């Protein structure tokens, strides 16, 4: 099997995912998954698509990710893995689509408006 590469995006994060046959090694930016993401709930978020289609220890993943915070990066990786699995086997698509791993979450931070301290927050109103 040749290497499959896909892209996942979330907020300001962009992840490039390379999937190939192997023993379940996941390397993110040259580091192991458990070293790069130390929190367990974030590790689980990355592994969700593999667990959904039950192929957890079959494929090796090499991932390059940049931009955003760790949660946005984890969700970008999750989307990239899901897209790679669909490219590999089209039968995985219904399970991954129903779990919403193939849908780009387009929510981003709202821009700050002038005359306000944040996007919507206002300074305290004083009548006199």
HELIX and SHEET records of a PDB file:
HELIX    1   1 UNK A   33  UNK A   36  1                                   4    
HELIX    2   2 UNK A   40  UNK A   52  1                                  13    
HELIX    3   3 UNK A   70  UNK A   88  1                                  19    
HELIX    4   4 UNK A   90  UNK A   92  5                                   3    
HELIX    5   5 UNK A   93  UNK A   98  1                                   6    
SHEET    1   A 5 UNK A   4  UNK A  10  0                                        
SHEET    2   A 5 UNK A  13  UNK A  21 -1                                        
SHEET    3   A 5 UNK A  59  UNK A  66 -1                                        
SHEET    4   A 5 UNK A  26  UNK A  28  1                                        
SHEET    5   A 5 UNK A  31  UNK A  32 -1                                        
END                                                                             
